[in-house]
Amino acid sequence: MKRVFLIVLDSFGIGEMPDANLFGDVGCSTIRSISQSKYFNVPNMKQIGLFNIDGISCGKKELNPIGSFARMTEVSKGKDTTIGHWEISGIESKYPLPTYPHGFPEDIISEFERKTGRKVICNKPYSGTEVIKDYGKQHVESGDLIVYTSADSVFQIAAHEDVVPVQQLYKYCEIARGILKGEHAVGRVIARPFTGEYPNYERTSNRHDFSVVPPETTMLDQLKENGKDVIAVGKINDIFVGKGITDFVRTKDNDDGVAHTLRIMDKDFEGLCFVNLVDFDMVYGHRNDVEGYAKALARFDKSLSDIISKLRKDDILMITADHGCDPGDISTDHTREYTPLLIYGQLIKPGVNLGTRKTFSDIAATILDYFEIEKKVKGESVLREVKI
């Protein structure tokens, strides 16, 4: 049985792209920032070929890398989670998803208030942790919903779990998702529940994303249509709104995501296990936590020993990212960066430098090629170059 394990280290960028100036991200490099931490330790990814990737100069190259590797270029006009994952799956977005640097239009907010029966407070770009500090008490006292956004294409709703039960918050998100269409079709509506007493509010693990439906056929659709399993781990199912997915599991954090992946590796299936490890982005990148990011990456790298040990003869492991989120940057937003691609398995040639690829979609094309499915998505397969 052929199996591919595609792991997205959410936000693990490896250096600014040529058009970074258009996104306000000149000089950004997630890997460079975290490499300066004493906790940065990634021997397994180094062995596969991480520091042999074009443009990476913050680590020592491996003399005899055991995997193949590449630097991936994002061609889509955006740097958010949705567009990044779409491109990995074979969709190249010509236009960015809408963003709201001054908050959402009055007609959107009014309709949302009318349909939910609750007033809205905030309605502007905000840090997720700071917004509950500044508006949490008002929300608890009034029952008004905290609506906020960021530099990304998101409509976020924060609510205390004792004021708005989690399932009710999800229903409010579904209402917002139904309103945000056409020109206002944001990438994600996100439920942001929190708990605690003022001023010590804390966000919980009950976050849930309600994404816009992918506008074109994806690698996932083609795999499913051809009878392959597509198992989603983490927020992958949310990002693709279940489209093209045969089974899924949500996760609490990176460790939980790795644990679920290891359990799936023990199962017999043919197809793709698509994993997102979100803590790099949500917990560390957006909070400018260099040390935390470095520790989390080192922890993942350590878990790679277990992942590699479970790989079967016909398994392929691919590790990549969807964008950058440089924790050393003055901003807390995503950053326009190249991403890595590490490919490993018994069928994969060691030491193949695939150079700088033109699109993330080469990943989708390669996976479909491995399953001998004629692609209907963007990208060019690298299977011939890397397969023994």
N, C-alpha and C positions, 0 to 999 in steps of 0.2 A: 504494500500500500504506500502510495506517495503522500507525503505530508510536508507542508510548509508552515513554519512558525515565524510569523512576522511580528516583531516587537517594536513598537513605537515608544521611544524615550521622549515623552512629550516635552518639547522645547529645547532639546539638546542640539543647539546650533554650533557650527564649527568655524564661524567667521563671516564677516560682512560680504554680501553680494555686491556686484558692480552697481546696482541701482539702489543701494542702501540709502543714498542721499535723498531719494524721493520719499522715503519712509521715515526720515529723521533718525537714521540708525548708523551713521558714519562712525567707523571705528569699533563697532560692537563685535564681540566674540564671546559667546557663552563658555566655550571650552577654555579659552584663555583666562577668563575671570576665575573660573573654579579651579584651574590648574595651579593657581597661586595659593590655594589653601593647603595647609599641612595635612588635611584629610583626603586630598585627591590621590587615589590609589586604584588604578584600573588595569592590573596585570593581565587579566583574561582578554579584555578588548584590545589591549596592546599586542598580545600574542596573535590575535586574529588579524590585526593590521591597522588599528585605529590611527596610530601616529605615522603610518606610511601613506595616509590619504593626502592628496595634493593640498597644499596650502596650510597644513597643520604644522606648526613649528614649536609647540609648547611641550612636546614630549619626545623621548628618544625613540627613533625608528626601530622596529623589530627586524633583525637580520634575516630571519627565516619565518615570515608570517605564515600561519597555518590556514588562513582564509583568503578570500578575495575582497576587494574594497574599492570604494568610489566616493567622490564628492558629488552630491546631488544639488542641482539647481532648480529652484522653484520658478516656473514661468507664469503661474497664475498671478493675477493682480491683487495680491493680498498677502497677509502674514498671520492669518488666524487659524485656529484648529480645524474648522470645517473645511476651508479651502485647501489646507495642507493635506488633510486625509483624503479629500476628493481627488487631489492630484496623485497621491500615492496609489489610489484605486483606478486611475486612468482618465480623470476629467481635468481638463485645463481651463480654468476660469478666466475669460477675457476681461471681465469687469469685477471690481471689488464689491463685496457685499456692503450694504448701507451701514454707515456709522453715524452717531449722533453726538458730536462734541458739545452741543448746547442743550442736550436733552431731547426728549421725544416731542413731536408736534402736539399741540393742544387737542386736535381732533382725535389723535390716537389715545391720549390719556383720558379724554372725556368718555370715549366709547368703552375703554377698559373699566373705568369707574362705574359706568352705568351697568355693564354686564356682570361685574363682580359684587356690586352693591357696597363697595368700600372706596374711600378716598385714597389718593396717592400722595406720598410725601417724597421729597428729594428730587427725583427726575433730573439727574445730571451725572456726568462721569464721576466715579468715585472708587476708591479702594474698597474691596469687599470687607476687610477687617475694620477699616475706619468708618464705613457707613453705618455699621451697627453701633459703634461707639457714639456717633453723633446723632443718629436718628432712632436708635433702639428704644430708648426710654419713651419718646413721643409715640412710637408705634405701639408699645405695650399699653400705654395709657389710653390711646385713642382707638386702636384697632386698625388704623390706616396702614396701607401696604407701602413698604419701602421699595420704590422702583428706581433703579440706577443702571448705568451703562459703563463702558470703558472705551479705550481706543479701538477695541474689537467690535465686531458686529453682534452685539448681545443686548438683550432686554432681560435684566435680572430682577428678581423679586425676592426680597428678604423678609422673613417673618419669624417671630418667636413661636416655637412649637406649642407652647401653652396658650397662645393667642389664636394661632391658625394651625390646626392639626396638619401634619405633613401631607396627607392625602388631599385635604382641601387646598393646600398650597399648590399641589400638582394640578388640580382642576383649574385654579386661577391661571397657571402657566398654559394650560391647554386653551383657555379663553384667549390669552394674549397671542398664542400661536395662530389661532384662527383669525385674529385681527390683523396681524403683521404679515400681509401678503403684498404682491406686486412690488411697487417701488420701496415698500417698507418691509420686505421679506428679509429680516435679519437672520444671520446664520444660526443663532441659538437663542431660545428663551430658557433661562436657567433659574431653577428653584434654589434658593439659598436659605434654608432653615437654620435657626440658631437657638441656643438655650442660655440659661444662666440668669443672674441678677445684675442689675445696673450697679457699677459700670463694667462688670466683668462678664460681658456676653462672649459666647464662643460659638463659632459655626460648627454644625454637626456633619456627619458623613452621609446625611440623607439628601445631599445635592442630587439634582436630576436635570438633565439637559433635554430640551425639546427642540430638535434641529429642523431646519428646512429640508425638504425631500431633495435628494440629488437630482439635478435636472437632466442627466443623461445616464446611459448604461454604464455600470461600473464593473470592475473585475469581479466583485462579489456576485453581481447578477449573473455574470457568465458562468462562474463556478457552480452556482446553485442550479442554473438552467441545465447544466451538463451533469447533474447528479452528484456533485461533490458536496462535502460538508463544508460549511463556513461557520466556524465557532468564534464568537466575539467575546473578548475578555475586557472588562473595564467599560469605558464609555463609548466603545466602538458601536454598540447597538444603538445608543442614543444618537451618535453622529450621523449614522446612516438611516435612522428612523426604522430600523429593522429590515430595510430593503436589502435583499440578497443574502440574508443571514438565516441559517438553519437552527442555530442554538446560541444562547448567550448566558453570561453570568456577569453580574455587577460586582464591583470590588470596593473595599473600604479605603485601601491605600496601596502603595507599591508592593509591600510585602504580601498582602492578600492577593494582588494580581499575579505575582510570581508563584504563590502557593497554588492558585487555581490552574495556572499554566502547567505546573509540574504534574498535577493530577490528570490534566487532559492528556499529557504526554504518555501516560500509562494506558490510555484507551486506544482501541482499534478504530480508526476512521481514515477516510481518504479525502484530503482536501486541505483547507487553510484554517489555522488557528491565528486569529488577528488580535493582537494584544496592545492595549494602551496603558502606559504607566504614567498617571497624571500628576503625581506629587511633585515631580521635577518642576513643572510649570506652576501648578496651583499653590503649592505650599512654599516653594523656595524661589522660583524665578520671579513671580509677581511680588514677592515680599523682599526682593533684593537681599536674600539670605545666601551669601556665597558659601559660608561654612556648611550650612544645612544641605545645600545642593551638592557640594563635594562629598559629604557623608553619604547622602542618598545614592549617588552614583557609585561610590565605592561599595555600598551594600548590594546594589544590583550586580556589580561586577563579580562580587563574591558568589552570588547566587548562580552566576553563569556556569560555574563548575558543575552544579547539579543539573542545570538545563542541558549542558553539553553531554553529560554522562548518560542522559536518557534518550539522546538522539539515536534513531534507528538507521539502518543502512540507507534507506531511501528518503530520509528526512533532510530538509534544508532549513537552516536557521538564517533569518535575515533581521538585522538590527538597524533601525533608522530613526528619524525624527520628523516632525511636521512643520517646524519653524524654530526660531530661536526665542529665548527670553533671558537675555544677559543680566544676571543678578548683580553684576558690577556696574551696570549702566545707571545713570541718574534717573531714568524713567523706570516705571514698573510695568511697562507694556511689552508685548511681543517685539522681537527684533528680526529684521530682514536678513537672514543668514543662510548660507549653505548648510546642508545637513549631511551626516555620514551615512554610508551604507556598508555594513559588514555582512559578508556571506560566508557561511561555514557549513560543512557536512562531509560525510565520506565521499560524496559524489562531486565535491567542489575542489577545483585545483587550488593549491596553495600559492600565495604570493602574486596573484594576478591584480595589477593596478588598472582599474577600468577608467582612470582619469576623472575628468569632470563631466558628468552627464548633463544633458540638455534639459531634462525634466524629471521630476519625481515619478512620473508615470512609467519610466523604464522598469520600475519595480512591478507594476501591474502586468506589463507586457512579458516580463521574465517569468512570473508565476503562471500566467496562462500558457506560456510556451512549455513550461515544465509539465503541465497537465495535458499537453497536446490539444489545446483549445484555440481555435483561430480567433485572434483578438478583434474586438469591436471597439477598443478603447485606444487612447493615445499612448505614445511611448514605443521604445524599441527594446527588444529583448537582448539581454547580455548572456543568455544561457550558453550559447556556443563558445563564448570566451571563457566561461568559468566551469563548465561541466566536464568531468573527466570522461 
